[in-house]
Amino acid sequence: MQIKKFDSMNVVPFIDIMLVLLVIVLTTATFVARGIIPVDLSEGKSATKITENQILTITIKADGEIFFNKESIQKEQIISELSHFKPESEISISCDRSAKFENFVYIIDILKQKGYKNLGIITKYE
């Protein structure tokens, strides 16, 4: 039995793997570059535009995950996170339309208990 000489290397599987990795990097980079949390907002007819320099944002995703200034937190941590802000702070709340209303009411209830009055609910206006 004679051993065949190894003259070339098949690079097609390597190229396939690199293309898959490139697709993964590009898709995740778009979410990171935007710095936004994808939420399907409800519509509101009396909406007004907000400025980008809101002091505090609270986001509720469809699966119930809560973000406090773009950082994921547990439901029980909201009170401790709010302690860093004054009751006069501007707070904007965005909630996915398919999220449980219970989470939204929980956050509003905490904000009212702590004396926050400068609240805005983010909706999409068309």
C-alpha positions as a Markdown table, in Angstrom:
| # | Residue | x | y | z |
|---|---|---|---|---|
| 1 | Met | 0.0 | 0.0 | 0.0 |
| 2 | Gln | 1.4 | 3.3 | -1.1 |
| 3 | Ile | 0.8 | 6.6 | 0.9 |
| 4 | Lys | -0.5 | 9.4 | -1.2 |
| 5 | Lys | 1.4 | 12.6 | -1.2 |
| 6 | Phe | -0.4 | 15.6 | 0.5 |
| 7 | Asp | -0.1 | 18.4 | -2.1 |
| 8 | Ser | -3.0 | 20.8 | -1.3 |
| 9 | Met | -5.4 | 21.6 | 1.5 |
| 10 | Asn | -9.2 | 21.8 | 1.0 |
| 11 | Val | -10.1 | 25.3 | 2.3 |
| 12 | Val | -13.8 | 25.2 | 1.4 |
| 13 | Pro | -14.9 | 24.1 | 5.0 |
| 14 | Phe | -12.7 | 26.8 | 6.4 |
| 15 | Ile | -14.4 | 29.4 | 4.2 |
| 16 | Asp | -17.8 | 28.2 | 5.2 |
| 17 | Ile | -17.0 | 28.5 | 8.9 |
| 18 | Met | -15.6 | 32.0 | 8.5 |
| 19 | Leu | -18.7 | 33.1 | 6.6 |
| 20 | Val | -21.0 | 31.9 | 9.4 |
| 21 | Leu | -18.8 | 33.7 | 12.0 |
| 22 | Leu | -18.9 | 36.8 | 9.9 |
| 23 | Val | -22.7 | 36.7 | 9.8 |
| 24 | Ile | -22.9 | 36.3 | 13.5 |
| 25 | Val | -20.5 | 39.2 | 14.2 |
| 26 | Leu | -22.4 | 41.5 | 11.8 |
| 27 | Thr | -25.8 | 40.8 | 13.2 |
| 28 | Thr | -24.7 | 41.2 | 16.9 |
| 29 | Ala | -22.7 | 44.3 | 16.0 |
| 30 | Thr | -25.8 | 46.1 | 14.7 |
| 31 | Phe | -27.6 | 45.7 | 18.1 |
| 32 | Val | -24.5 | 46.8 | 20.0 |
| 33 | Ala | -23.8 | 49.8 | 17.8 |
| 34 | Arg | -27.4 | 51.1 | 18.1 |
| 35 | Gly | -27.4 | 50.7 | 21.9 |
| 36 | Ile | -31.2 | 50.2 | 21.9 |
| 37 | Ile | -33.3 | 47.5 | 23.3 |
| 38 | Pro | -35.9 | 46.3 | 20.7 |
| 39 | Val | -39.4 | 46.9 | 22.1 |
| 40 | Asp | -42.6 | 46.9 | 20.1 |
| 41 | Leu | -44.2 | 50.1 | 21.4 |
| 42 | Ser | -47.9 | 50.9 | 21.6 |
| 43 | Glu | -49.3 | 53.8 | 19.6 |
| 44 | Gly | -50.4 | 57.1 | 21.1 |
| 45 | Lys | -52.1 | 60.0 | 19.3 |
| 46 | Ser | -51.1 | 62.7 | 21.8 |
| 47 | Ala | -47.4 | 61.9 | 21.9 |
| 48 | Thr | -44.7 | 64.5 | 22.0 |
| 49 | Lys | -41.1 | 64.1 | 20.9 |
| 50 | Ile | -38.5 | 63.6 | 23.7 |
| 51 | Thr | -34.9 | 64.6 | 23.7 |
| 52 | Glu | -32.1 | 62.1 | 23.8 |
| 53 | Asn | -30.8 | 63.4 | 27.1 |
| 54 | Gln | -33.5 | 61.8 | 29.3 |
| 55 | Ile | -32.0 | 61.2 | 32.8 |
| 56 | Leu | -33.6 | 57.9 | 33.5 |
| 57 | Thr | -35.2 | 55.3 | 31.2 |
| 58 | Ile | -37.0 | 52.1 | 32.2 |
| 59 | Thr | -37.8 | 49.5 | 29.6 |
| 60 | Ile | -40.0 | 46.4 | 29.9 |
| 61 | Lys | -39.5 | 43.8 | 27.1 |
| 62 | Ala | -42.2 | 41.3 | 26.0 |
| 63 | Asp | -40.6 | 38.5 | 28.1 |
| 64 | Gly | -40.8 | 40.6 | 31.2 |
| 65 | Glu | -37.1 | 41.5 | 31.4 |
| 66 | Ile | -36.7 | 45.0 | 32.9 |
| 67 | Phe | -33.9 | 47.4 | 31.8 |
| 68 | Phe | -32.9 | 50.4 | 33.9 |
| 69 | Asn | -30.9 | 52.8 | 31.8 |
| 70 | Lys | -30.1 | 50.0 | 29.3 |
| 71 | Glu | -28.9 | 47.6 | 32.0 |
| 72 | Ser | -30.9 | 44.5 | 32.7 |
| 73 | Ile | -32.0 | 44.3 | 36.4 |
| 74 | Gln | -34.3 | 42.1 | 38.5 |
| 75 | Lys | -37.7 | 43.4 | 39.4 |
| 76 | Glu | -36.7 | 43.6 | 43.1 |
| 77 | Gln | -33.7 | 45.9 | 42.3 |
| 78 | Ile | -35.7 | 48.8 | 41.0 |
| 79 | Ile | -36.2 | 50.4 | 44.4 |
| 80 | Ser | -32.4 | 50.4 | 45.1 |
| 81 | Glu | -31.6 | 51.7 | 41.7 |
| 82 | Leu | -34.1 | 54.6 | 42.1 |
| 83 | Ser | -32.4 | 55.6 | 45.3 |
| 84 | His | -29.6 | 57.2 | 43.2 |
| 85 | Phe | -32.0 | 59.6 | 41.6 |
| 86 | Lys | -34.0 | 62.6 | 42.9 |
| 87 | Pro | -37.8 | 62.6 | 42.9 |
| 88 | Glu | -37.6 | 65.6 | 40.4 |
| 89 | Ser | -35.7 | 63.5 | 37.8 |
| 90 | Glu | -37.2 | 62.9 | 34.4 |
| 91 | Ile | -38.2 | 59.3 | 33.9 |
| 92 | Ser | -39.3 | 57.8 | 30.7 |
| 93 | Ile | -40.9 | 54.3 | 30.6 |
| 94 | Ser | -41.3 | 52.2 | 27.5 |
| 95 | Cys | -43.1 | 48.9 | 27.6 |
| 96 | Asp | -43.5 | 46.3 | 24.9 |
| 97 | Arg | -47.2 | 46.0 | 23.8 |
| 98 | Ser | -47.2 | 42.2 | 24.5 |
| 99 | Ala | -45.6 | 42.5 | 27.9 |
| 100 | Lys | -47.6 | 41.7 | 31.0 |
| 101 | Phe | -49.4 | 44.8 | 32.3 |
| 102 | Glu | -48.5 | 43.6 | 35.8 |
| 103 | Asn | -44.9 | 44.7 | 35.4 |
| 104 | Phe | -45.9 | 48.1 | 34.1 |
| 105 | Val | -48.2 | 48.7 | 37.1 |
| 106 | Tyr | -45.6 | 47.4 | 39.5 |
| 107 | Ile | -43.1 | 50.0 | 38.2 |
| 108 | Ile | -45.6 | 52.9 | 38.2 |
| 109 | Asp | -46.7 | 51.9 | 41.7 |
| 110 | Ile | -43.1 | 52.1 | 43.0 |
| 111 | Leu | -42.5 | 55.4 | 41.3 |
| 112 | Lys | -45.6 | 56.9 | 42.9 |
| 113 | Gln | -44.7 | 55.6 | 46.3 |
| 114 | Lys | -41.2 | 57.2 | 46.0 |
| 115 | Gly | -42.7 | 60.5 | 44.9 |
| 116 | Tyr | -41.6 | 60.6 | 41.3 |
| 117 | Lys | -43.9 | 62.8 | 39.3 |
| 118 | Asn | -42.0 | 63.8 | 36.2 |
| 119 | Leu | -42.9 | 60.6 | 34.2 |
| 120 | Gly | -43.3 | 60.0 | 30.5 |
| 121 | Ile | -44.5 | 56.9 | 28.7 |
| 122 | Ile | -42.8 | 56.3 | 25.4 |
| 123 | Thr | -45.1 | 55.3 | 22.5 |
| 124 | Lys | -44.7 | 55.4 | 18.8 |
| 125 | Tyr | -46.5 | 58.1 | 16.8 |
| 126 | Glu | -47.5 | 57.6 | 13.2 |
